[in-house]
Amino acid sequence: MGLRTINLEQSEIDCLTQLGENKPIWNSMRCRLVTPMYGGGVQAAIPDIKMPIRAAAIRGQLRFWWRLLAKQKWGLQGEALRQAEWALWGGMETNDTDGQASKVFLRVKEIKFKGKPVEILLRDALTDLFTEYAPHYALFPARPAQGQAPSIRLFKPDLKWELHWRLAASASENDKQQVLETLRWWVMFGGVGARTRRGCGAFIVETCSIQEIMQPISVEEAQAAGCRLVMRQETGSAKKAWEEAVERLWDFRQKPNIGRNQQNNGHPGRSRWPEPDAIRRITNRHAANHQPEHPAGNIFPRGMFGMPIIFCFTGGGEPADMQLLPKGKERMASPIIIRPIWQGREQWVAGALLLPIDGLFDLPVELKGNQTTTVTLWDSQKAAHIKPIQQNGGENSNPLDAFLNYFTKK
């Protein structure tokens, strides 16, 4: 048999050196789940007992946070941003040329619950009692239909795992610093699994080979990256902080005397947000006692918190169910992240982070039902006519800033 030449990329050489004497050094962090994890497997909403924490999913989160920092803090835009991301994180070119291997290597090890591998403690690590571990509003997709048994299971808090990472030999010192800062932002604001922007899958780093990753991000640092960070008072547990954060969001959108009126009989009254009456006007349908009257007109400001939004009406004469969607798309992730934030010394706070919202105010949206109608998301001239905004920010505010102002109220 003749000899053949094998050409290896640097990343492949790095991988092979693990088998030799010059093994590359892996950094590591030991993580512990502090809120339930929703989904996390290759199928939506389905946990994977064999691989509940996936390195590929963490890589996707890290790329998101790197991209945010690259745009807002490191000044990369357009083609320069794309090239820098491709060079560090890898990917395929769009013109069918060879792909680029990532300079960042990740692996997940030692996934355990109560000190044992999760597959051994399957019944202990998973639960379908989502009301015991989570605020309803954060996990409404897991809520079973009335009269039906729960079908979605969650990984309980206290699931533990180790994340190991290292950089290729070709990585520069700048690459290293960018990866470390990216990890730091993911640790504080990211998570594992789905619905992380509502606080699911939040975790704490118990030990880390590089201590600076565990340093909390300050309000000033968040502002320098184009974000706005607000926090409430300290509490003694992640669960309490999470419940408090989710409750503030629900209150702002739906609670009587805040997001809706309160009737004399104690039942919730009409919404203080304009969307229900806007739909009644657009469809020319309404119940006899629900004529559209909201003074803000036909705008849909709650869409700024994420879409789709499903509007369900009850009662004779009311519109059929409808969805609010970004035009030509199926969803828009919320620009607000709420979750418990670790403060050290076993102290936690309810935190809310507003991501950069460039272009959101002019985003084209549409209302889908029996027919599709293009509608207006926001009109700053109408802020004074929407009570939750007017009471939490005044005439010049918008729904997101008003919510952050409400979030910090005692």
Phi, psi and omega in degrees: 000131181280164178276149175231150181273135178245121177265123182247134170290160181302321181296325178290322177298318179301316180296318183291333180293345176298335183273348182258197184282329183268069182288136177292155182270126176262134170271161184210156171220143176259121188245150176225128179294134179243348171229157183300146177261128181258123180070223179105345178271186181287340175259138182302134176069004182251118177287148180252106185293332180280331180216070184293330178246115187251132180299325180296322179291321177295321177301318178299318177297317181296322177297322178299310183291324176299317182297320179298313181294322180298319180288312192271334187243324185260359171075023179268137181218158171055229184294326178297321177294315182297317181294320180293319178296316180299319182291323183273314188259350177082178179145180180259140174288156182276348183257027175067016173279174181299146178283173180245125176289146179290147173273355183251120179254132181234147170209148179248131182222166172055050177281117186220157173225125184056036175083000182232155177305142187297330182293337177282327182251045185305311183292329180282325186280336182248150177215150170251004177273069187295337180290338180283332188245354189211146170295138183305318188294332180282336187231039182298332177295338181273352183288126180288154175297153183303129179085359181249153178285149178300141180244350183250134181247153182238148168280132182287157169302159182086000167298135183237151176203165174246132171255124176250141177213155174203166179250151176295157180299335181280353182290142180270173176296325177296319176302315181300314182295322178295319180294319179297317179291324177298315178300321181298317179291321178296318180300321185275324188240348183269204181180191178233150183082201182258168178057036179291336179284352173250017172091359177288149177068021176288149183216165175239146174268115182278320176218150181208141181287343176236105191296331184296338178294334182272359181285122181300149177273130184277166176301321181292321177297317179299318180295323179295338178262019176078015181247169173232123182246128175231148181220152177264188183288158183292149174222169189271359182212152177295323181298314180296318180296319179295313180300321180294318180295315181294320180299322180296323179292315179298316180302313185298326183268330191222345187293138175304140182073002173234293178267346178210167178285163176246124178281161180295333180277005178091349180278152176300140179261205184289151181293143173272001175264152189280348190301313182302315179289329176298317179293321178299320179292315184296319182272348183058040179225136175194154175292160184301326182260015179228051174295139181297131185219356185296129186286350183280350178080201189267072175234163188228065188294334181291346174297341179290345178272001181125147179223155014281157168244129179259124179256120181243125179251148175235152179105153182294139177086352182281162180296157173288166179301142181220161178236141172258127185222152169294140188300126178077007181228167183264339183198164171221121180295146179295137175279000179251128175251125175241137182187165173285140181238126182286134180247004184088164177055038179060027178249142181229156173227150169284125184234151175225128180243123174265118179284164176304138186237035179302128176084353184293321185297334181256013183296126177287133181229162180219153179255122183246131175207236173295334174216166183254132182230129174285131183230175182259129180286310189211145175221109185298338179290346184259003185302320183293344181267000182246109190303313181301330178278313183299324182278353184229024178178345178084189188293332186263009183272177174226169186302322185286315177295322178297320178296316180296325176295318178293324184303325185267357179294146177283000000 
